[in-house]
């Protein structure tokens, strides 16, 4: 297959690094410099991207366009691209939910071939090797995979259904990012009472991620009747320390859905089914 020309929208810290990897197997990687910041210009130059003056020029010259922008801008950007009647492969690689990706695919129904993408991991610099998960039409996902052969960006195809890659990305992000916020709240509460170092010592005895132990969900459900009031107490302690309690109150509200499973013997499927009930 001939090497394609690739357009990147827009080269932020992740986008520029991913685009630079794509350049390994592309004729060149274009980006539109109009309206972008000085930092973007410097970043694009550092990664060897080729500037063009307008979005229209980028789309006219590109065979594949990769969208990696702030999530709020994803649909507007896709609409702009559709308005220019782009007919290549459009890789929607933003951290947006599956419904939004499907709307974007509908925008391009008579134009570009949309591939759903989700990057899990840090930007591919300094030895980091993120994975770009893909779903969508097989011929289009194959073209995206070919872009990253031999680079620091790994690829994995999840099937042909638009939305699968985004669902995986957000499922992982919901745990990974929320857990960081929980760390801030836990350490903040402990610091208020002068026991933050002791908290860190306690936590250091266990380094595994609960996300890799889904079987623990059933145990959580069985203990929810005890854990809910405990988290409400913790939320009160956060509030007393001037820290935001809303996240722990929301967690307590989630546990309340399992209150009727008191000390029961549940399977993971049972627990998740109960959690999904209104």
C-alpha positions in Angstrom: 0.0 0.0 0.0 1.3 3.4 -0.9 2.3 5.7 1.9 -0.5 8.1 2.8 -0.4 11.8 3.6 -1.8 12.4 7.1 -3.4 15.4 8.7 -3.5 15.9 12.5 -6.2 17.9 14.2 -4.7 19.3 16.4 -1.1 18.8 17.7 -1.4 19.0 21.4 1.0 17.0 23.6 -0.6 13.7 22.7 -1.6 14.6 19.1 1.8 15.9 18.1 3.6 12.9 19.5 1.2 10.4 17.9 1.5 12.3 14.6 5.3 12.1 14.8 5.0 8.3 15.1 2.6 8.2 12.1 5.2 10.1 10.1 7.3 7.0 10.1 5.0 5.4 7.6 3.5 8.5 5.9 4.7 10.8 3.1 4.2 13.7 5.5 2.0 14.8 8.4 0.2 18.1 8.0 -1.3 20.4 10.5 -3.2 23.6 10.2 -1.4 26.5 11.9 -4.2 29.1 11.5 -5.5 30.2 14.9 -3.2 28.0 16.9 -1.0 29.2 19.8 2.7 29.8 19.8 3.1 26.7 21.9 1.4 24.6 19.2 3.6 26.1 16.5 6.7 25.3 18.5 5.5 21.8 19.4 4.6 21.0 15.8 8.0 22.2 14.6 9.8 20.1 17.2 8.0 16.9 16.1 8.6 17.6 12.4 5.0 18.3 11.3 4.4 20.2 8.1 2.3 23.4 8.5 -0.5 24.4 6.1 -2.5 27.6 6.1 -6.1 26.3 6.1 -8.2 23.3 7.1 -9.3 23.1 3.5 -5.7 22.6 2.3 -5.0 20.0 5.0 -8.1 18.0 3.9 -7.4 18.3 0.2 -3.9 16.9 0.6 -4.6 14.2 3.3 -5.6 10.6 2.8 -6.0 10.1 6.6 -7.0 12.6 9.2 -6.5 11.9 12.9 -8.6 14.0 15.3 -7.0 14.4 18.7 -8.4 17.6 20.3 -10.2 18.6 23.6 -13.3 16.4 23.9 -15.7 19.3 23.9 -14.5 20.3 20.4 -14.7 16.9 18.8 -18.1 17.2 17.1 -17.6 20.7 15.9 -14.3 19.8 14.4 -15.8 16.7 12.7 -18.7 18.8 11.4 -16.1 21.3 9.9 -14.3 18.3 8.2 -17.6 16.9 6.9 -18.5 20.4 5.5 -15.3 20.2 3.3 -16.5 16.9 1.9 -13.4 15.0 3.1 -13.6 11.5 1.6 -10.6 9.8 3.2 -10.3 7.9 6.5 -11.2 10.0 9.6 -9.8 8.6 12.8 -11.9 10.0 15.7 -9.4 9.4 18.5 -10.8 11.8 21.2 -11.9 10.8 24.7 -15.6 11.0 23.9 -18.5 8.7 24.6 -19.7 6.1 22.1 -22.9 8.0 21.3 -20.9 11.0 20.3 -18.6 8.9 18.1 -21.7 7.4 16.4 -23.1 10.9 15.8 -19.7 11.8 14.2 -19.9 8.7 12.0 -23.4 9.8 10.9 -22.0 13.2 9.9 -19.7 11.5 7.5 -22.1 8.9 6.3 -21.7 10.0 2.6 -18.1 11.1 2.9 -15.2 10.0 5.0 -14.8 6.5 6.5 -14.9 7.0 10.2 -12.7 4.9 12.5 -13.3 5.0 16.3 -10.1 5.3 18.3 -9.0 5.7 21.9 -5.5 6.2 23.1 -4.7 4.5 26.4 -1.4 5.6 28.0 0.9 8.5 28.0 2.2 10.3 24.8 4.7 8.2 22.9 7.9 10.0 24.0 10.7 9.1 26.4 10.2 5.4 26.0 6.4 5.5 26.6 4.3 3.1 24.4 0.6 3.9 24.5 -2.0 1.7 22.7 -4.3 3.1 20.1 -7.5 1.0 20.3 -9.5 1.0 17.0 -12.9 -0.1 15.9 -14.7 0.4 12.6 -14.6 -0.9 9.0 -11.8 -3.4 8.6 -10.1 -1.8 5.6 -10.0 1.5 7.3 -8.6 0.2 10.7 -6.0 -1.7 8.7 -4.8 1.6 7.2 -4.5 3.2 10.6 -2.6 0.1 11.9 -0.2 0.4 9.0 0.6 4.0 10.0 2.1 2.9 13.3 4.0 -0.3 12.4 7.4 -0.1 14.0 6.6 2.9 16.1 6.1 3.6 19.8 2.3 3.6 19.3 0.8 0.1 19.6 -2.5 -0.6 17.9 -5.3 -3.1 18.7 -8.5 -3.6 16.7 -11.6 -4.3 18.8 -13.9 -5.1 15.8 -16.0 -3.3 13.3 -18.5 -1.6 15.6 -18.1 2.2 16.0 -18.1 3.0 19.7 -16.1 0.0 21.0 -12.8 1.8 21.2 -14.3 4.9 22.8 -16.1 2.7 25.4 -12.9 1.0 26.3 -11.0 4.3 26.6 -13.7 5.9 28.8 -14.1 2.8 30.9 -10.4 2.8 31.8 -10.2 6.6 32.2 -13.2 6.6 34.6 -11.2 4.4 37.0 -7.8 5.7 36.4 -8.6 9.4 36.6 -11.2 9.1 39.4 -8.7 7.1 41.5 -6.2 10.0 41.3 -8.9 12.3 42.6 -9.6 9.9 45.4 -6.0 9.9 46.3 -6.0 13.7 46.7 -9.1 13.5 48.9 -7.7 10.7 51.1 -4.3 12.4 51.6 -6.0 15.7 52.1 -8.2 14.3 54.9 -5.2 12.6 56.5 -3.0 15.7 56.3 -5.7 17.7 58.1 -5.2 15.4 61.1 -1.5 14.9 60.8 -1.5 11.3 59.6 -0.8 11.6 55.9 2.6 9.8 56.1 1.0 7.0 58.0 -1.7 6.7 55.4 0.9 6.4 52.6 2.7 3.7 54.6 -0.5 1.8 55.0 -1.3 2.0 51.3 2.3 1.0 50.3 1.7 -2.4 51.6 -0.7 -3.1 48.7 0.2 -2.0 45.2 -2.2 -4.0 43.1 -5.0 -2.3 41.2 -8.6 -3.2 42.1 -9.4 -2.7 38.4 -7.5 -5.9 37.7 -9.6 -7.8 40.3 -13.2 -7.5 39.1 -14.2 -10.4 41.2 -13.9 -8.1 44.2 -17.0 -6.3 43.0 -19.2 -9.0 44.4 -17.6 -8.7 47.8 -18.1 -5.0 47.7 -21.8 -5.5 47.0 -22.1 -7.8 49.9 -20.5 -5.3 52.2 -22.2 -2.2 50.8 -24.6 -1.9 53.8 -21.6 -1.3 56.0 -19.5 0.7 53.6 -22.2 3.2 52.6 -22.4 4.8 56.1 -18.6 4.7 56.4 -18.3 6.7 53.3 -20.9 9.2 54.5 -18.8 9.6 57.6 -15.7 10.1 55.4 -17.6 12.7 53.4 -18.5 14.6 56.6 -14.8 14.6 57.5 -13.8 16.0 54.1 -16.4 18.7 54.5 -15.1 19.6 57.9 -11.6 19.9 56.5 -12.8 22.2 53.8 -12.4 19.6 51.1 -15.1 18.6 48.5 -17.3 15.8 49.8 -19.4 15.2 46.7 -17.3 12.3 45.2 -17.6 10.2 48.4 -21.3 11.0 48.7 -21.8 9.8 45.2 -19.9 6.6 46.0 -22.1 6.1 49.0 -25.2 6.6 46.8 -23.8 3.9 44.4 -23.3 1.5 47.3 -26.9 2.0 48.4 -28.0 0.2 45.3 -26.5 -3.0 46.9 -28.1 -2.6 50.3 -30.4 -5.6 49.8 -27.4 -7.8 49.1 -26.3 -7.7 52.8 -23.6 -10.3 53.4 -24.9 -12.4 50.5 -23.1 -14.8 48.2 -23.2 -13.0 44.9 -21.5 -13.5 41.6 -19.9 -10.7 39.6 -22.8 -10.8 37.2 -25.4 -10.6 40.1 -23.6 -7.6 41.5 -23.4 -5.7 38.2 -27.0 -6.5 37.4 -28.1 -5.1 40.8 -26.0 -2.0 40.2 -27.7 -1.4 36.9 -31.2 -1.4 38.4 -32.8 2.0 38.8 
